[in-house]
Amino acid sequence: MAELAIRFEDGAAYDRGMGRWSLLAGEVFLDWLAPNGGAQWIDVGCGSGAFTELVYQRCAPSEVQGIDPSDAQLAFARERASVKDAGFQVGHATALPFADNRFDAAVMALVIFFVPDPAKGVAEMVRVVRRGGIVAAYAWDMTGGGFPFEPIRIGLRDCGFTPLSPPSVDASRMSALRDLWTAAGLGSIETREINVRRTFDGFDDFWTTSTASGSIRPTIAAMAAGDLERLKQHVRAMLPTDPTGRITCSARANAVKGRVLR
């Protein structure tokens, strides 16, 4: 069997599933950052552009640049009507294609645990942000059970399968985020938890949106039909359902912010 890997090659599928979760957490995150209007932003790992769009809607930026390694995700992002002025280009978190002191704010929304070298990624954000600017991130608390699709991950383990995890999963810990920001020489460092909830029309809605893209999809796609059905029934039994058949799930992210001191 070919080695499974986490890939993000369908912007629309990602947007329906993780993109909407990102917006829920992103709204709380941006309120916490409380940035000034007219700032220049870089969205590192912008993906489908869901968070980029939120920056436009809530922060009145003068400029936003989105960087992501996925052409497919960027193509979807460019089609968002409200971010037509954003610059989207292929790039990597550890080698941002911008000069020093270029931006007022650098953010990673649900990205830092996918960066092979998180410390280098944070250092790059610091490099491109001006003195006094914001460097911030939020990430699902993967090791603490805060991932939105955690019921499926639990079900996979219960059924004898090993769910995929991001390559730098430990970077999602609150203590790890604080350590990364401290080591990067940032000041005024603060952290907080972000708790969000999302309601699905029923199990089919939850399942299709949760398994369409990202870290769950490769494992699901490789399963035999019988194993897949057993997994679905197991997950269905774990989820709380209200009298109308709707399912409400919770997720938790860890967030960090700091100011550039140099």
C-alpha positions in Angstrom: 0.0 0.0 0.0 1.3 3.5 -0.8 2.3 5.6 2.1 -0.5 7.9 3.2 0.1 11.6 3.3 -1.9 14.7 4.3 -2.5 16.8 1.2 -4.8 19.8 0.5 -5.7 19.6 -3.1 -9.4 20.6 -3.1 -10.1 24.1 -2.0 -13.9 23.8 -2.1 -13.9 20.6 0.0 -11.5 22.1 2.5 -13.7 25.2 2.7 -16.8 23.3 3.5 -15.1 21.3 6.2 -12.2 22.9 7.9 -12.6 26.3 6.4 -15.8 26.9 8.3 -14.3 25.7 11.5 -11.4 28.1 10.9 -13.8 31.0 10.6 -15.4 30.2 13.9 -12.1 30.2 15.7 -10.7 33.0 13.5 -13.4 35.5 14.6 -12.5 35.0 18.2 -8.8 35.2 17.3 -9.0 38.5 15.5 -11.1 40.0 18.2 -8.3 39.1 20.6 -5.6 40.5 18.4 -7.6 43.8 18.2 -5.4 45.1 15.3 -5.5 48.7 14.0 -7.1 49.4 10.6 -5.0 50.1 7.6 -2.4 47.5 8.4 -0.4 45.4 6.0 -0.9 41.6 6.6 0.6 38.4 5.6 -1.5 35.2 5.9 1.0 32.3 6.1 -0.5 29.1 4.9 -3.6 30.9 3.6 -5.1 27.7 2.1 -8.6 28.3 0.6 -8.5 31.9 1.7 -11.2 31.6 4.5 -9.1 33.4 7.1 -7.8 35.9 4.5 -11.4 36.8 3.8 -12.1 37.2 7.5 -9.2 39.7 7.8 -10.7 41.8 5.0 -14.1 41.7 6.7 -13.1 42.5 10.2 -9.7 44.4 10.1 -9.9 46.9 7.3 -6.4 46.1 6.0 -4.6 48.2 3.5 -3.0 45.0 2.0 -3.1 41.3 2.5 -0.7 38.8 1.0 -1.5 35.1 1.2 1.2 32.4 0.9 0.5 28.7 0.5 2.2 25.7 -1.1 -1.0 24.4 -2.8 -1.8 25.7 -6.2 -5.3 24.2 -5.9 -6.0 26.0 -2.6 -4.8 29.3 -4.0 -6.9 29.0 -7.1 -10.0 28.6 -4.9 -8.9 31.5 -2.7 -8.5 33.9 -5.7 -12.2 33.3 -6.6 -13.4 34.8 -3.3 -15.1 38.1 -4.4 -14.2 40.0 -1.2 -10.4 39.3 -1.5 -9.9 40.3 -5.1 -7.3 42.8 -3.9 -5.3 40.2 -2.0 -2.0 38.9 -3.4 -1.9 35.1 -3.5 1.2 33.2 -4.4 2.9 29.8 -3.9 5.4 29.9 -1.1 6.5 28.1 2.1 6.4 29.3 5.7 10.1 28.7 6.2 11.1 30.9 3.2 8.7 33.8 2.8 9.2 35.6 -0.5 9.2 39.1 1.0 11.8 41.6 2.3 12.5 42.3 5.9 10.1 44.7 7.8 7.5 44.4 5.1 4.3 43.9 7.1 2.5 45.1 10.2 1.0 41.7 11.1 1.9 38.1 10.3 -0.5 35.3 11.1 -0.7 31.5 10.8 -4.3 30.1 11.0 -4.2 26.4 11.7 -0.9 26.0 10.0 2.0 25.9 12.5 1.7 22.1 13.1 2.1 21.5 9.3 5.4 23.5 9.2 8.3 21.0 9.2 10.4 23.4 11.2 8.0 25.5 13.3 10.8 27.6 14.8 12.0 28.6 11.4 8.5 29.5 10.4 8.1 31.8 13.4 11.5 33.3 12.7 10.4 34.1 9.1 7.2 35.8 10.3 9.3 37.9 12.7 11.7 38.8 9.9 9.0 40.2 7.6 7.2 42.2 10.3 8.1 45.7 11.3 9.1 46.8 14.8 6.0 46.8 17.0 4.0 44.6 14.6 2.0 41.5 15.5 3.1 37.9 15.0 0.3 35.5 15.9 -1.1 32.0 15.3 -3.8 29.6 16.4 -3.8 25.9 16.1 -6.2 23.1 17.1 -5.1 21.5 20.3 -4.4 18.2 18.6 -2.7 16.5 21.5 -5.4 17.6 24.0 -8.4 16.4 22.0 -9.4 19.8 20.6 -9.4 18.8 16.9 -12.8 19.3 15.3 -12.8 15.8 13.8 -11.6 14.2 17.0 -14.6 11.8 17.1 -13.4 10.3 13.8 -9.8 10.0 15.0 -11.1 8.3 18.2 -13.2 5.9 16.0 -10.2 5.1 13.8 -8.1 4.1 16.8 -11.0 2.1 18.3 -11.3 0.2 15.0 -7.6 -0.6 14.8 -6.5 2.2 12.5 -3.9 4.9 13.0 -5.1 8.4 12.0 -2.6 10.7 10.4 -1.2 13.6 12.3 0.5 16.8 11.1 4.3 16.5 11.0 4.8 19.0 13.9 1.8 18.1 16.0 3.5 18.9 19.3 3.6 22.6 18.2 -0.1 22.8 18.9 0.5 22.6 22.6 0.0 25.9 24.4 3.4 25.6 26.1 5.1 24.9 22.8 3.6 27.9 21.2 4.7 30.1 24.1 8.2 28.6 23.9 8.4 29.2 20.1 7.4 32.9 20.5 9.8 33.4 23.3 12.7 31.8 21.5 12.0 34.1 18.5 12.6 37.1 20.6 9.0 38.4 20.6 7.7 40.6 23.4 4.3 41.1 25.1 3.6 37.4 24.5 0.1 36.3 25.4 -1.7 33.0 25.0 -5.4 31.9 25.2 -7.7 29.0 24.5 -10.4 29.4 21.8 -13.5 27.2 22.2 -16.0 27.0 19.3 -19.1 24.9 18.4 -20.6 23.9 15.1 -24.0 22.3 14.4 -24.6 19.8 11.5 -27.9 18.9 10.0 -27.3 15.3 10.8 -24.7 12.5 10.7 -24.4 12.5 6.9 -23.7 16.3 7.0 -21.1 15.8 9.7 -19.5 12.8 7.9 -19.3 14.3 4.4 -17.9 17.6 5.5 -15.4 16.1 7.9 -13.9 13.5 5.6 -13.8 15.4 2.3 -10.3 16.9 2.8 -7.2 17.1 4.9 -5.8 14.8 7.5 -8.8 12.4 7.8 -9.4 11.9 4.0 -6.3 9.7 3.1 -7.0 7.1 5.8 -10.8 7.0 5.0 -10.1 6.6 1.3 -7.8 3.7 1.8 -10.2 1.7 4.0 -12.1 -1.4 2.8 -15.9 -1.0 2.5 -16.7 -3.1 5.5 -14.1 -1.4 7.7 -15.5 2.0 6.6 -19.0 1.1 7.4 -18.0 -0.2 10.8 -16.1 3.0 11.5 -19.1 5.1 10.5 -21.4 3.2 12.8 -19.0 3.6 15.7 -18.6 7.3 15.2 -22.4 7.7 14.8 -22.9 6.1 18.2 -20.4 8.5 19.9 -22.0 11.8 18.6 -24.7 13.6 20.5 -27.9 14.0 18.5 -30.7 16.4 19.4 -34.5 15.5 18.9 -34.3 17.0 15.4 -31.4 14.8 14.4 -28.8 17.6 14.5 -25.3 17.1 15.8 -23.4 19.8 17.7 -19.6 19.4 18.0 -17.0 21.4 19.9 -13.4 22.2 19.1 -10.6 23.9 20.9 -7.7 25.9 19.6 -4.6 27.3 21.3 -3.6 30.8 20.3 -0.5 33.0 20.8 0.5 36.5 19.9 3.6 38.7 20.4 5.2 42.0 19.3 8.3 42.4 17.3 10.9 44.2 19.5 13.9 44.8 17.2 
